[in-house]
């Protein structure tokens, strides 16, 4: 992985000379906040563009010049109602404005929607699947899909890894979850999430003990079934469910800084 990034970095720099006039592809002092699905540290604007072009569901990116970090977005300005915010540290760019050649050796590749092209050490290219664990929300929140377990075991497993079952507490994060699962083709799957009314029947709490404020329960859910005490995401809607189904994957949420 380390060598592959070096190759990409080298290619990004070598293409810089061919990319003069890139200024018309960027909007200076601007950031489209709230739609990033990944970030890359130690980047430059060409690296950002290349990383975005390589991922089919990347629509735009923001580059933080001060911190040399780029944020890849799953939406562009024309697809959202929010306007980019003024931020003197950032520049914003739409992926459609960049030629595929910015990706260097990946320029002739046609990866499928859920894949990205990577350059191997021997300079061959490959399409690899993008997975939930490759995605990060803002600076720190990261996710991964783990192997099937019952809800209590899944919750304990997440704690052991320094995180928790995912808690989509706000509309913002819930929409993000729905959209990335859709982009990854996982929208018809079931995943345990970090909500339960095990402590007090019909009082739903997140695993950190906070009560639900926002919710996205499916119609007629949670039903008042006394044996359905655990929360599952099913086709992007929330259901209460029996906790001991073993054959269900779950989504771990953790802060990137606490990753182990
Ligand atoms: Ca139910």
Boltz pocket constraint, residues with backbone or C-beta under 6 A from the ligand:
constraints:
  - pocket:
      binder: B
      contacts: [[A, 221], [A, 222], [A, 223], [A, 225], [A, 228], [A, 239], [A, 240], [A, 241]]
      max_distance: 6.0
